[in-house]
Amino acid sequence: MKHRSPPPSSDEASPVDSGLGAAEFEALRALIYELTGISLNDSKRSLVEARLARRLRSLGMASYAEYCEFVRSDEVDDDEVRELINCVTTNKTDFFREPHHFEFLRSTLFPELEQRAARGAPKRVRLWSAACSSGEEPYTLAMTALEHFGGKGWQIEILATDIDTDVLARAKAGVYPAERAETIPGERLRRFFLRGKGEWVGHYKVRPELSQCVTFRRLNFMDADWGIDTKFDAIFCRNVVIYFDRRTQEALFRRMHALLDERAYLMIGHSESLSFLSNLFEALAGTVYRKRNTAAALPAVAMPSRSTRPDPSAPRADLKRQTITIGEVFASDTPAAVRTVLGSCVSACLWDPLAKVGGMNHILLPEAPGGEEHSSRYGVHAMELLINAIMHKGGERRRLRAKIFGAAHVLAQVSYAGSAPQRNAAFLKQFLEREQIPIVATRLGGSAPLEVVFHTHDGRALVRPVGGTLVADLARTEHQYGQEISRKVVKPTDEGDVTLF
């Protein structure tokens, strides 16, 4: 972002003359999500208002509307963007918080590393505190590692990162008031900290032995390149993803999985779970997860076991229910579950995770006389109908996410072996790539039709294969529909638009 000088600051600046309105909060919420991946719900409005009030006074601004316009302009200073992020991020931490994680290092990880070293591996321990706040967590990691490996010739490397530059500065300084050090046992406090004197009475500062183990860096999880080229033995990412939506959580933990060494560990907060990534992480006790060494991608839709699989069409009192068939589109700005059954057809499920608006279509491309380009016009029209319906209900195109399903080879059931499944799937993927709409889950191909129930407000998709007589019936219906729309195809002129339905 470019630099534009803000209004003169003054401690005597006029007070903010009005509260944070709904429109300003929505704009700031969208910007914060874009910058950090943090999804603020409506209950955070008063918190954002209170934290930004001082910033407005510092800039000499009298309204949140003025500040909102400033930070969303192309000329805003990068420093101000960081100030905004600092204002809205939460930084609660303590030394030896959730002590079972550090006990796990002592009892399990460190002995494993020693066993590997006995077989010729380097004497080195590499840990990452991925949201280090004011430094208590990485310094606790350093204390734990030094107590185990100190004096044994081991190299202790701890990376500590955070998005908030204010807390990072405090972490690097390593100075804490006495009340912050109360959770450190007396023996450790004497070994690893210096007691303040004079103006620093009542404070403790980490000793060089401790600080030399830790490297502090600013890191935004939303950055395309984290600048990390090492493999860690353990990553601590605790009480972070509770502020992220599921899509952001999945992307974050997939990247962390790639940065973990073989059989390494990931620690998360007590209110968090990685059950939705069970193919990548094995759950151990106490919110400790071990990396699964697999090259397999996460299944597009996590299917429950056969014995416990829920019925996707089972009614829920809080969801509006809608069923669509071939050629139809449905979108909603209130919680809704839209259902369809797909054979060789495909379905795009799109949603805006911030506005909580989404919808689904059901597409079968014709084998048009005008060729593939002409056939694709029908698909483009179907996709634009869905996107426009979502935007009409408050979604934003740039925030859309996609899950795509279908393209099963069912037409052979009626002795028709055309290329419809491949053509439908290829079109959908190419369209979304061209429109830069991320595909976060897919289930395409196979021989069984799929029943799909999509929750428009949160992007959740429930999918199950269906069989029996439905397969042949569905195949006949799709074949007849395909023949009908192919007959209706008229090569468009420059003056006319293609009509899908």
LINCOR-V320954 format. One record per backbone hydrogen bond with DSSP energy under -1.0 kcal/mol. NH is the residue of the N-H (numbers start at 1). CO is the residue of the C=O. E is the energy in kcal/mol with one decimal. If there is no record, write none. Layout:
# LINCOR-V320954
nh:co:e
NH:CO:E
NH:CO:E
This chain:
# LINCOR-V320954
nh:co:e
2:74:-1.5
13:10:-1.7
17:62:-3.0
25:21:-2.6
26:22:-2.4
27:23:-2.1
28:24:-2.6
29:25:-3.0
30:26:-2.3
31:27:-2.1
32:28:-2.9
33:29:-2.3
34:30:-2.2
35:31:-2.4
36:32:-2.7
37:33:-1.8
39:243:-3.4
44:41:-2.0
45:42:-1.6
48:44:-2.7
49:45:-2.4
50:46:-2.4
51:47:-2.4
52:48:-2.1
53:49:-1.1
56:52:-2.4
57:53:-2.1
58:54:-2.3
59:55:-1.8
61:56:-2.7
67:63:-1.6
68:64:-3.0
69:65:-2.2
70:66:-1.9
71:67:-2.7
72:68:-1.5
73:70:-1.1
76:73:-1.0
81:77:-1.5
82:78:-2.1
83:79:-2.0
84:80:-2.4
85:81:-2.3
86:82:-2.7
87:83:-1.9
88:84:-1.4
89:85:-1.4
97:94:-1.2
101:98:-1.8
103:99:-2.0
104:100:-1.9
105:101:-1.4
106:102:-1.8
107:103:-2.7
108:104:-2.6
109:104:-1.4
110:105:-3.0
112:108:-1.8
113:109:-2.4
114:110:-2.1
115:111:-2.1
116:112:-2.0
117:113:-2.3
118:114:-1.8
120:117:-1.7
121:116:-2.3
124:122:-1.7
125:155:-2.6
127:157:-2.6
128:234:-1.7
129:159:-3.2
130:236:-2.6
132:161:-2.8
135:132:-2.2
139:135:-2.1
140:136:-1.8
141:137:-2.4
142:138:-2.3
143:139:-2.4
144:140:-2.5
145:141:-2.5
146:142:-2.8
147:143:-2.3
148:144:-1.1
149:145:-3.3
150:146:-2.2
152:149:-2.1
155:123:-2.4
157:125:-2.8
158:213:-2.1
159:127:-2.6
160:215:-3.1
161:129:-2.5
162:217:-1.2
168:164:-1.6
169:165:-1.8
170:166:-1.6
171:167:-2.5
172:168:-2.6
173:169:-1.7
174:170:-1.8
176:204:-3.1
178:202:-2.7
180:177:-1.4
184:181:-1.7
189:185:-2.4
190:186:-2.2
191:187:-1.9
192:188:-2.8
193:189:-1.4
194:205:-3.4
196:203:-2.8
200:197:-2.5
201:198:-1.7
203:200:-1.5
204:176:-2.9
205:194:-2.3
206:174:-2.2
207:192:-2.7
210:207:-1.3
211:207:-2.2
212:208:-2.5
213:210:-1.5
214:211:-1.4
215:158:-2.7
217:160:-2.3
219:162:-1.7
223:220:-2.4
232:259:-2.8
233:126:-2.9
234:126:-1.1
235:265:-2.1
236:128:-3.2
237:267:-2.9
243:240:-1.7
244:241:-1.9
249:245:-2.5
250:246:-2.7
251:247:-2.2
252:248:-2.5
253:249:-2.7
254:250:-2.1
255:251:-1.7
256:252:-2.0
257:253:-2.3
258:254:-1.5
260:257:-1.1
261:232:-3.1
264:261:-1.8
265:233:-1.7
266:289:-3.0
267:235:-2.9
268:287:-1.9
272:269:-1.8
277:274:-2.1
280:277:-1.7
281:277:-2.0
282:290:-3.4
284:288:-3.2
289:266:-2.6
290:282:-2.8
291:264:-2.8
292:280:-3.3
294:292:-1.7
308:305:-1.1
309:305:-1.1
314:311:-2.1
319:316:-1.4
320:335:-2.1
322:337:-2.1
324:339:-2.7
327:362:-2.6
328:325:-2.1
330:360:-2.4
332:358:-2.6
337:320:-3.4
338:454:-2.6
339:322:-3.1
340:452:-2.0
342:450:-3.0
346:363:-2.4
347:405:-2.1
349:403:-3.0
350:359:-2.1
351:401:-1.8
352:357:-3.2
356:352:-2.0
357:352:-1.1
358:332:-1.8
359:350:-2.7
360:330:-2.5
361:348:-1.2
362:328:-1.2
363:346:-3.2
368:366:-1.5
371:368:-1.9
375:371:-2.5
376:372:-2.6
378:375:-1.1
380:376:-2.8
381:377:-2.3
382:378:-2.1
383:379:-2.5
384:380:-2.7
385:381:-2.2
386:382:-1.7
387:383:-2.7
388:384:-2.8
389:385:-1.9
390:386:-2.2
391:387:-2.5
392:388:-2.4
394:391:-1.7
395:390:-2.3
399:396:-1.4
400:397:-1.4
401:351:-2.0
402:438:-2.3
403:349:-2.0
404:441:-2.0
405:347:-1.9
406:443:-1.6
407:345:-3.1
408:343:-3.0
409:446:-2.8
410:408:-1.5
413:410:-2.1
414:411:-1.8
415:412:-1.8
416:411:-1.9
423:419:-2.6
424:420:-2.9
425:421:-2.4
426:422:-2.6
427:423:-2.2
428:424:-2.1
429:425:-2.2
430:426:-2.3
431:427:-2.9
432:428:-2.2
433:429:-2.1
434:430:-2.4
435:431:-2.3
436:433:-1.0
437:432:-2.7
440:402:-2.8
443:404:-1.9
445:406:-2.0
450:342:-2.3
451:464:-3.0
452:340:-2.8
453:462:-2.5
454:338:-2.8
455:460:-3.1
456:336:-2.2
459:455:-1.9
462:453:-2.8
464:451:-1.8
466:449:-2.0
471:468:-1.2
473:469:-2.0
474:470:-2.9
475:471:-2.4
476:472:-2.4
477:473:-2.2
478:474:-2.6
479:475:-2.4
480:476:-2.5
481:477:-2.4
482:478:-2.8
483:479:-2.2
484:480:-2.3
485:481:-2.6
486:482:-1.8
487:483:-2.0
488:484:-1.3
